[in-house]
Each structure stands twice: as C-alpha cells, then as structure tokens.
C-alpha cells in the first residue's frame, strides 16, 4: 500500500504515469532525476495550484468532502466515507465517483479506496475551511467542546438564540465560518449584541480580539436540511435564454462575416495608400488608428480589432519606410487572400482571432503608468486570451443551437467550470469584450453561435488533438475541405460578374463581386459602400493612367453592365480621355511639353501654378526646377490632365503597384495552451520521459542500497578510489561470465556522474562493451571512467 505519493507514482503502470504527465506537463519542465523528485514537484504550491485551477466547482466540492472526511489520527479517508458524506446532500454517487477519478488522475488524491490520501500542498493551496466548515470545537475551546458533546443541549441552545443571533449563525453556517466584530462586542459585558450572546453561550468562539469562528459541529447542525457539505452543484447552471431560428442566426452572422471581410480589405487598402508608422516604443499610435478608422468609416475599437486580427492572420506586416522608419502595410500574402472565396477569407480571420494571444479591447486604455496602450504593441499580449475565447465559444457550442445567452449567462457557466481561475483577476469586461468581438467577426448572429462557427470551433479543437508522432514524415493526405467554409459559402450570395450602372453614374454590384470584377471596379470607380461605387472624373483618369484607353473603358462598362450604359458616362469617359495626355511631364528638373501651344500658354499664365516657377523653353515646352512628381500633382490639382513620359518621349501608363511587406507565414492551427500549464507533450516524448524517470529511479535506489555507493565526485563511500575501481572491475568480470545485467556508474565526457543498466558483452583494451536491452543499443565505456558496478539483483 502506497503511504507516500512517491511510492504511489512508482507503483503506477507506465501508461498511467504517462497520462499523469500529460495532464500535468509542468511536472517535467525540466525532467526530474527520479520519481521521488517528481513527487516532490507534484506537491509543490505552484504545481498544485495549476492542477486545481482547471477543476470545475463540483470536483472542488468533492475534494472538500475528501478533506472533511479524513480521520484525525491517520489523515486518511475512504471512498465509502466520501460517498456517505456527499450522499446526505442528495448527490448522485456516480457523479461523485467521476470526480474522484479526475482527482486521482491528477494525483491530487491517491491511494486505495479504503485509504485515500490528500497530496501535500493541497491543504495549503485550498481554503482552510473546506466546504465552509470551521474547525472542530475541541480544537477551539473547551466550553464549546462540552456544549457540542451534548447534542440535545446544543439544539436547545440554538433554538433559544434571538432572531438577530440566529441570523448571524445562519450566515456563518453557509460559509466561511469566520467573522469580524468590534472589540466591545466581545469584551464589554453590558454590550447588547447578537455576537456577544453567541459567544456567551459558546456557539461562537473568539479567535482574536475582533474575530470569531463557528465550530464545525454547530455548522453541521444548522445544515441538516441541505447536507453537511452545503448545497452542492454537480451540474453547471442552467441558462435561461431565448432560442432563435438557426436559419435567422446563420443569415445574420453571414451578413456580418461578409461585412468584416470587406472592412478588412478597406483597412488594408488604406494602409497600402498611406502606411502607418510604428512608434519607437512599439505599436501603431492612437492618432494613426484614428486616421485609419476615419478613412475606412469604422469606430476606433473595431478598427483596432481588425488591425490586430489582420496582422495575426499574416495579411499585414512591418517594413522599412522610405525614410527608414518601420511602417505597417499589407503583406505579400494579402493579394493571394483577396482572390480566395469569401468563406476562406473569413475563416482565416476567424482562426487568427481564436488563436492570437492579444486582447484588442485593451487598445486605447491606460496601463499602470497611465500610458495609452497602442495597437500592435507588446503591451496587449495576454497568454490567457486564446483560452478565454475558447471557453466562451465552448459554452455557446454546448447550448442548443440558436440559444442566445447574455454575457452574464456565459460568465456564470464559466465560473462553474473554473471557479478558481475565474475568481482570480478575471473581470467581466474582458469576457464581455470577447463576446462583442465574436459578434463583430460574424461568429455569432443575433446573440447565438452560428452553425458555420460551430463547425470552425470543432475543426480547431480537432486540429489541436492531432499527434505529430502519428505522421512524422508528413505523409498524411491533405485534410478535407473545411466544413465551416463550405457552410458559410452556401449562405453567402454567389459572386457576381456584372454590375448595374445608374444614370447618376453610380455602379451597383448586386452581390459580392468576383476577384476580377472587384479589381476593375477598384480602378475605374470610387467605393461608396459595400455594393455601391461611383464613376468620377478622377476615377476615369486613374484608369487611363494605369493603361486603359477610352475604347477599353467603353467596352468594360458595356461588357459588365446589365443595364444600358448612360450617355453621361460615355461623355465623361470621352471628355476625360480627350484631355488626358494633352500635357506630358518628364525629368529634366522637370519639363512640360505639349502640341497645343495655347494650352501651354494657359498653363504658363495660370497663377495657381506660379509656385512651380515655370518658364518657356520652346513654343511647346515648359520647364520647372521641381521634380516630375510634384509637377504632375500640381497640374492635376489645378484641373489639368498630364501624363508622365520617359526619356524617349513614350507615355508611361502603368497601373500603380501597392507596396507590400514581406510575407508572414501562417502555420496550421496550433493547440491553444492553457496559460497555467506547460505545453502539450507528444506520445513519443511521454514514453521517453517515463523511461528516463524509471531508469533514474532505479539508479537512485541501486546507489542507495548497493554496498558500494557512488559519490558525486566519482568516488565511493567507505572505499578509496582504487579500491572502488578494483571492486567494480570484479563485479563486471563476474557479470560477464554469468551474462547477467549490472548497474554501471561512470563519469561521462562532461564530468557528470551517470548510471546505466547493461549486460556486459566484452571487456578489454581499456574498454567495456555492454548492451542496453531496453534501447537495444551497444554502449562502450572507458574502464578508467567507471566508478562503480552493482549487480541488478542487489539493487532490487
């Protein structure tokens, strides 16, 4: 029977020991030397706190039942005693056994059913008053112990308590059993107070000048209607929330998903037109964020959210600006993302939000030093953010489809699922912000989780469970198409390849445009909303500057428009085209030439261009000392339509290329780690750790029990170095003759003392060759480095 946790761990099969390490992987960071060290680490304050933080309310209540039912003399209990204690409260015994199984799997409790032990450190990390019960009266006061020893007298005293005193008893019986009072209530006999009456009748015991405690026996008497452990909660709280039609939920969420994709594209295009500089302290400043929000037509919180999500998805990146400063602009992968389907674009953004360890809701708030927190800064990193979002969506996914709970309902369930974690530094504002962000990104609609978001959450969870060891060479076929993407694409309208041109020169797109159509519209028209564009003189000039001619634009609108092309649009194209290229700009400081002498004379006399210092070089040529770019901009601002040309006189008509940052690789969905636990270990790594622990434990016991004990410096206790070496050689020669296994202690190349269980094969020429049967490897030891040798039967 295991009396200590080390003995219990040592007796576990390899599979169960590996399961424990998988659940509490912080125990092997780094790997301890043996199982005794593993047990010490498992009972440390930090490790115990991590194990308890992941438990739900009912499991913690069962742990309190184990602590309450322990015998005072042996500090142990039994499963039967725990079941009897919880059964008085009407709790299903099968649920109690399940909770005990979870506690055993974590080694929070250990031992046989008849002798359960609580791991050291649990009492220290839990409340000193399990289940809200105080200490026994015998541990508090002799008069109180005498009172509770008389059961009938105790009941009469409780019944005789005044109403105010009875209210105090009921409040303390619900837990915690301690309270603070004024000193006069305890020391002044004339003071007429409920606490003074209870103390005088030994129902409360003073523990300090201003503190009292309710004995455990009194609490048990007062809890006779609800059970000795109080009201237990084996099930999560029921959520009373309206249920929406799932079709309506999906339609609302899909509309928001399409809108958030459009807004992300608009934000990226705004950054391409004018990249946002990175502050020296890191992040995008509040002023730049405000500019971006105004340019895209968003509120600052939503702009911050989309900026963070797009950056996490690899759509935005940092690059050196023209002046050497670092700026944020679209990354190389942004153009590829734009040509995928709407469902794929949304899924990439949603996955990035689920997995990123950043809290966009903190942008614009102030830190401890009263400084504003900028977007994309390291100050808004929170390792618990992915787990927080996963927990929220998990609660929504567990509800019936279409259920729309409030943020407070979600928080109530989360408090039951992890009361220790939620009660430590968790604020409702953070969870409310996550719920709002899920709605903004289209994961929820009308307050309920959409069906495609439910599929996405399941896909991310399944990807987390994939064991890398199952496919070390990467030969597994490509995963199937995302069900979430397919479901969302089915909800969204099919991409269209046509437009409706109106008489007021607006262009209506009756659905999401195809990538080719979207590129053409971005060039020839200005966006006014998600589906409405407007053709202006500037947009026509922009198209002509990119290489279109008037005939191309007429053909484009005739091909794409399902309505007759208005005559006003044809006139606009012809008018802008007629003026386009009438003036040409080149580099010489810069020069301006044209075939129309009257037009050049008009430009030369235009007072709006006086700052260019134009002068006539020839009847058809003007020059300026300023650069061609400034000359072009000034002429266009004044209403002219010049085009640039190269040194040969050929017009330079090219589509402008938006700057791009270097590509930011985005890997497959990774496991969202619990912030309070170490990373997940693979199956092969777990097996190796168990093997290492077993070998280290065997070596420790062999060194402890063997007649020749290896010292840390390579010597042996009780023997000189020469004597120990001689004895080790004799043991090895005997093992070689008997073909027996032997523990060999040796000093490795780094000067560290190690040991290995091997079977000697040969010994000569200054070397021992031996086989390790566990790893099926042949090892070679230099004889002068061997410090001890112990037969296997001696060490067991």
Phi, psi and omega in degrees: 000131183283116178269337179237162179295325179299316178296321179297313180295324181294331182275351182288144170297161182301322182295319181288325176295320177295323178295320177298315180295324178295322179285327182233065186292347176294343180291338184244030176242087000276174182292127178290165184288327180206183185288329177298317177294325177297318179294320178298317180292324180293340180256009177287159184300312185294317181292319178297319179298319178296320180294320182285332184296334181270003184269147178279173185299316184294320179296322176293325177294322177293323176298320175298323178297321177297318181292322181290323187277001180294142176286138183297328185278322182257349182057028177234166177219188179225160178298323180297319180294322179293317179296322179294319182292315180285331180295333178294338177268004177078025181272141178298126185293330178295324177292324178294318179296323177297318179295320177297324176297319178295319179294323178291320180299329178272357184059029170287324168235155182206166180114181181280171179298331182273346183215085180269132177250148172260128182299142177299141183101338180291313179299326182289326183268350178257173179297141177291355180239080182301136181058021180073018181263139177280185179285157176301151183299327180297334179275351186252308188200140181293321179295319177294322178297320178295323180295312184288340177293334177262096185301317180293317179296324178295317180295320180296320181295319179295318180293333181276355182294136176300160182305317181295319179293323179295325177297321177296317179299314181297321180293317180288329179292331177287344178092148354289158189274015182243152179210161178246143180221171176286152182297326182296329180294337181258333187255337184266110181296333182281347182290126181263092182226151178300320181295319178300320178296317181294322178292319181295331181261011172066021172278336172239147181241122176294133176247351177199181181297335183226024182223145178227160180223140179270120180300153184298319183296325178292319178299317180297324177294317182288339181265018186298337181274333184252351182107158185294335181265004183083190181283112180268154183236083180289343181239150176296156181298144179283133181265117176263100184219153178294150180250120180267161171293128185297330178294320178293322178298315182294320180295317179295317179294320180295321176298319178291324177298317178295322180292321182290328175295317179297318180295324178294319177297317179297321179295317179295320179294324176295323177288328177293322179289322179213092182301148181269125180288149177270132178295156178297328177278356179102142176094170178264127185296162181297323181294318178293321178297321179294321178296315179296317180299319180292323182292326183266345181082039181239164170282160183297319177299319179290321177299319178296319179298311181294325178297316180292316183293316179297322178293318179294331179278358180082013180274338178238153180206175180255146178207157177289132180280183181296330180266007181094350178284155178275132182230160176257129179206169181302142178274172184297329181285352183295319183294324176292320179298324184294333184268001176277174181289163180299321179297318179293321179295317180294317182299324179294320177293317182295319178296320179298320179293320181296326190256349184283143182263051181225151179244096180299336181294344179278346182297130180092348175275174183251144180271193183295336179262017176064033176254142178291138179271117181275163176289152179062021178261160179288347184288344180256014174289132176220116184295338181273359184297313179299318178296325178296314180293320179299320180294318181296311180292331176296320177297315180295323181290330180285342178281158177302145180306135179092353180288131184242083180282162174277169178297327179291324176298317179297318180295323179299317178293320180295325177296322177291322184291324181213074185295325181293318182288319180290332180277356182245095174077004179275127181249147179294333180298320180296319180286323176297320179295320179295321177296318179295318179296322178298321178291321180296322182276356177086014174284333176239154176220130183058028178087356182246156179287130180285161181291322179288327175292324176299318178294321180296317179298319179294322179293319178295318178296321179293323178295329179292331185273356180291126180274119179302334181290342181289343180213068185294335182263001179069035183266357179294135179298162182302142180296155180295166180299148183292125177293328179295317179296316180297319181294320181289319178298328178290332179279328183280151176296149181295144178301141182252155179243018182220167180225171175239109181272126182263167182292335180271019177069020171269149181241117181260129177257111185279050180147177177294128183284150172296157181305319180294317179294321179298320178295321179292317180296321179299335182270322189258355183212161178257132182285132174252335176201191183295332185232006183236129177237163178226134177270126180231173178297323179294320180292323177295317178298322179298320178293319178295323178296332182275358175121352176290154168242172185302319181297323179296318181292319176300317180293323180298309181292324178294325181282323186270335187273132175271354176248157178301140180289122181299147179296329180297324179291319179296318178298319181298315180297314182294320182294313180293322180294324181295323180276339184291127178086001177295335175238143182230138183248135177225179182259122171201338145215291133202157179239160180227121180228160179189157181281340182268102182295327180294322178294318177297322178294324177295318179295317182296329182269354182289117182294336179294342181253015183295332182289348179277349180056048180288145173215151184281126176262331179202171181304331182243017183223131172239150178230159178217150178283353183272165184291156181300324181298318179292322178297316178300312183297318182294319180294319180292324178294330179278357176104003178271169182232068179281161172230149178280157175220160181269189185293340180271357182090007179274134180296137179261102181241102182225150175285128182298140179257124180285140178292149181226141173281167179296154184297139176249106181296137176241112183285180177294162180306130180257163179291134176277108185280143172294130185297341183261006180234163178280168182299157180291144181254142179284167181298316180296320179295320178298316180297320179294322180293317179298316178300317180296320178294318179299315181292319179295322179292319178295321179294321179296315180292325178294318180293330181283325186263342184288151177293335177255114184256127183279129175276168180295330184269009177099349178275188180228148181284132176085348180231151173286169180299319180294318180296317179297317180296318179298317180294321178297320179296321179295319179296319181293319179296319178296318178296326178292321179290319182276354185054041181258160178274150185213146174275124182250122173262132185211164177256121183280184185293342180265003179086006180269145179272125180230171176216155182208139177270116186221168174244113183301138178251315179204158179214121181174164180058029176084009183225148171251128176249127186217154183253131173265108187291336181289319180260355181055043179237151178258124182249148178240126181243132172288130186298326182287348178266351180282126183255337181198157176214130183228126176301151184297320183293336178288330185270354183263000000 
